Amino acid sequence: MRILVINGPNLNMLGIREPDIYGKKTYKDLCDMIESFAKENDVEVELYQSNYEGDIVTKIQEAYRNFDGIVINPAAYTHTSVAILDALKAVGIRTCEVHISDVNEREMFRHLSYVSYYAEKSFIGLGFDGYIEAIKYLAK
Ligand code: DQA
């Protein structure tokens, strides 16, 4: 089982950015947590973070035939990117969406998620645990 974990813009700033919303743990803490869970559960993971929409689209395209599942937190692109939605549809890989914060309890513009039109399941407002729950869901 090979899972690609994609994090969108500003998630590399975890620990620094708005800690009251996203917590004090860093992006490295997130990567370490995902990698150790994957190791213990016999899942192969690749972690990818980018601030660029087009690079995320390319990464999804390259996942075609190389990954069994995608866990994606598109961050701000969640609410704007038809291109990321179309890339996911193009490759047809099973996908879960993750948001650290509860986007439905925040500003109205965060309530719309383009990716959710394709994602099998969304894990919202569970903090870092959302990534683990998404991996478990895809791996079961
Ligand atoms: C986020 C929520 C988005 O609205 C925001 O733009 C992010 C992070 C989350 O994980 O809660 O960058 O996807």
Residues whose N, C-alpha, C, O or C-beta is under 5 A from the ligand:
A	BS01	DQA	P9 A75 A76 V98 H99 I100 S101 R110
